[in-house]
Amino acid sequence: MARTFVTAAGVAALAGLLTALTAPAMAQYPERPIKMIVPWAAGGDTDNIFRPFGAEFQKHIGQPVVIANVGGASGTVGAREAQKSAPDGYTVYAVHDYLHLTFYAGISDVKYSDFEPICLVAATPSVLTASAKTPWKSWQELAADAKKRPGEITVGATLGSTSHIFPALIEKAAGVKFKFVSYEGLAPRMNALLGGHINLTDSNLTQKGKVEAGLLRFIAIASEKRDPEAPDVPTLKELGMNIVFEVARGIVVPKGTPAPVRAKLEEACNKATKEPAFAQSMKAQGTRVAFLNASDYAKFLDKIDNESKVIMTDLGLIKK
């Protein structure tokens, strides 16, 4: 019986053939539109940041990017849908720091390590914002009133998320007690604030026009220094509270998404965040462009997760 011997060159050729047979799917990615899950309602901050980002992103990824607003349960409905999506690059998840907080609060079992990081996109400093129907013109007036009426001043928040943690940090630092009222995302919170149904909430400089119109008041901003867009608004640090707080937003994909696909998404993200139109949109949103590549974003997420665990423990809100 004749024997067939395969040379080393033949083995290499065979391996190359097998690779070539499996490569087209990756090489041709993406071949269809990409869904971007935004876990909040349309019209909120996260939606208003990722829509202009999506418009630039699709130019560089080469396919339409369809925004899917999947709200509910403090953003965890969208998180769960993203987690369970096929790891093929056709579903990306527009996430922010709430994911760490809802996990430690016991609201959701979905955690940041269930995903692969693609890029950090933007960061938005929080602003403690009051209804114009409240009597306070400054933090000092608000703090004095809060100390007289513990548990009576109402704060709109998405419980377990950034809009809850930010005023809770202020509450602890100032030695006051607020009454938290639950809302799903910024849009309904702002409607409640404008209507005078709540006294305070966490917002940002996108509300500057409403402040100038006399509908809202900025009390304090959680940045290191005063923002040139709102130079009259003091920082919390100036007011004696060592609080710097911003909401960082980025793109992640389900665990197991192939590396070549992640690399293409990361490249498109990098280019999208460099577009002048995106920078202009972010300025209008009171937000800074804050690109980090996948490797640096992974380190950033580790850091934020550790900090979130400490904050939730310190505030007595940790359940995990």
N, C-alpha and C positions, 0 to 999 in steps of 0.2 A: 504494500500500500504506500502510495506516494505521500510524503509529508509536505505541508506548506509552511514555510518559515516566514515570519513577518519581521522585517528589519526595523531598526530604531527609527529610520526615516519613515517607514510605513506606519509605525505606531503614531508618530507625530502627525502624519497626514490624516490618519483616521480621527485623531483627537480634534484636529482642525475642522474636519468635516462635520463632526458632531456639534462642535461649537457653532459652526456656521448655520446648522439646521435650527439651533435654538436661539441664535442671536437676533433674527429679524424682528421678533416681537419687541425686544428691548430697543433695537436700533430705530424702529419706526415709532416708538412712543413719543408723543401721544398721537393716537389715531382718531380720537373722538373728543367731544367736550369734557371738561373737568368740572366736577361739582365742588364748590367751596362751601362747607357747612359753617354758617355763622350761628352760634347758639343763643342768639338774642333776636328780638323783633326788629323789623325794618324801622329805621329812623333813630335808633339808638347810637351811641358812640361807636361801638364795635362795628356795626353795620356801616356807619358813615366813614369809617377808616378803611374797611376792606373793600367797599365798592370802588373807590378811586384806585386802590391798589390792584384790584382784580382787573380793571380796565387796562392798566399798564402791564400787568403780569401776563395777560393773554397775548399781548403783542409779541412777547419774548418766548412764550411756551408754544405758540403756533396753533392754538386751538381756543375756542370760546371757553370762558370761565363763567360758570353759572352760579350765582349766589343763591344758596338755599338757607333761608332763615328757619331754624329749628329751635324754637324757644321752649321754655317750660322748666319748672323745678330748679330754679337758680342756675340755669344754663346746663344742667346735667342731662336733659333729654338729648340735646345736640351732641354732647360729649359721648353719650352711650351709642348714638347712631354712628358717629365717627369711629369709635373704637371697634364696632362690629362690621364696619365696611371692609370690602375686599382690599387687601394690601397690593393694589395694582397701579397706584398713582392716579386713579381717576376720581378719587375722593380725597380732598385735603381739608384740614380742620383749622379754622381761624380761631386761635385760642388766646386767652390771656390769663393773668395770675389767679383768677377765680378757681381754676382747676385744682390747684394745690389746696386752697382753702376749703372747698366743698368736700374734698376727700378727708381732710383732718377733722372737719365738722361732723363727719358721719352722714352727710347728705347723699353721698355717692361713693360707689366702689371704684369708679374710674379714676385713674391717677396718671400723672404725667409720663411715667415710665411705660405706660401702655402704648406709647407713640414714639415715632422716630422724628427728631427735630429736623426741620428744613432751614428755617431762617427766622431771626427776629426782624420785625418790620418797623415798629414805632413804639414810642413811649409817651404817655400823657400824664402830667402832674395833676393831682387831685386838688380841688378847691372846695372848701366848706362854704356852702351857698345857702342863703336864707330867703324865704318869701318876703316880698316887699310889704306884706301885711303884718309882719312882725315889728316890734318896736325898736329893735336893736340897730344901731348904726356902726357898732364896733364889736370886736371880740370881748373887750372888757365889759361892755354892757350885757352881752349874751352870757358870759361866765357868771356875772353877778346875779342875773335872773335865774340861771340854772341852779345856782347854789341855794337860792331861796325856795325854788320849786323842784326838788329832786323827782325825776321820773315823769315830769309833766311836759317838757319840751319834746316835741315829736320829730323824729328823724326818719325819712323814707330811705329804705335800703332793700337790696336783694340779699336776703338773709344768708349768711355763710359766704358771701362773696366780697369783693373788694369794697363795694359801697357800704358794706356793713363793718368791715374791719377798720377802714379809715376813720369814721367817726367814733368807733369804739376805742381806737388808740387815743384820740383827742379826749374822750370821756375819762379814760384812765389817767392820762397825763395831767388833766386839769382838776381831777378830783370831783367831777360832777356826774350826774346820772341822767341819761336820756331815755326816752320811750321809743323803741324801734318799731316801725310800721313796714310790713313786707310789701314789696312791689317786684314785678318781673322785669328788670331792666330799667334803663335810664328814661326812655320815652314816657312810660306811665308815671314814673316818679316826678318828672318835670311837670307833667300836667297837674299832678296833685299839688306840687309846690306853687305853681302859678295860680292855682285856684284857692290857695290858702288852706288846703286840707291837711297839710303838714307844715312844720316850721322850717326844717332844715333838710338838706341832702348833700351827698357827695356829687359834685359836677366838675366842670372844667372850663377852660377859657372859651369854649364854643358858645357859652351862654353870655358872652360879653355884650352882645347886642341887646339882650333882654335887660341886662344890668343898666346899660346906658339909657334904655327906654323907661327905667324906673319900675320894672316888673320883678326884678330880683336884686339881691345884694350879695356881693362877694365879701365873705368875712375874713378868710385867710387862705393862702396857697401853701401846698406842701412841697415846695421846691427849695433848693439850697439858697437861692437868691431871688429877689423880686423879679418878676417877669416883665420885660420891656413892653409887652402888650397890655399889661395891667399894672403900671408902676405904683399905683396908690394902694394896691392890695398887699398887706404885710405877709411875711412868711410865718409859719408856725414857730420856726426857730427864733425869730425876732420876739415872738410873744412868750418865749420861755418854755416852749415844748419842743423837744428834740425829735421832731417827726419830719421825715422826708419820704413822700409816698407818691409813686407814679404807677400807672397801669401799663404794663408792657405787653404788647401784642405780637404774635408771630404765627408761623405756619408749621404744622406738624402733619404727619401721615400715620396710618395704622402700622403697628409693629409688623415687620416682615416684608415691607415694601422693598423691592430690589434696589440695590445700591446704584445701578445705572439710572434708574428712574429718579431716585432721590437727587442724584447729581444734576439731572436736567432741571428739576424743579428748583434746586438751589441756585443754579446759574440764572434761571429766569427771574427768580426773586431778587438776586443781586442787581440785575439790570433794571428791574422795575422800580426798585427803591432809589435808583440814581436818576430817574426821569424828573426833569424840572416840574412837570405838571403834578407829579405826586407830591413833591416838596411843597408846592403852592397849596395843594389841597390839605396837607397836614398842618400848615401854618394856619389855615382857616379853621382847623379843628382844635387849635390850641395844643398841638402835638408836635413832637420832634421826630424826624426820621431817625431810626436807630437800627441800622442793619447790622446783624451778626451772621456769619456763615454757620453752617450746620454744626461744626465742631465747637465753635465758641458759644453758640446758642445752647448746646448740650450742657456746657459748663455753667452757663447762666441759669438754666432751668434747675440744675442741681443746687445752686446757690439760693435761688428763690424758694425752692422746696424746703431747704433747711431753715431759712428765715421764717417761712410761713408756719412751720411746725413750732418754732419758738414763740411767735406772735400768738398763735392759737392757744398754746399752753399758758402763756402769760395772761391772756384774757379769760382763761377758764372756759374756752369754747371747744377744746380738743376732745374728740371722741375716739380717735384712733392713734 
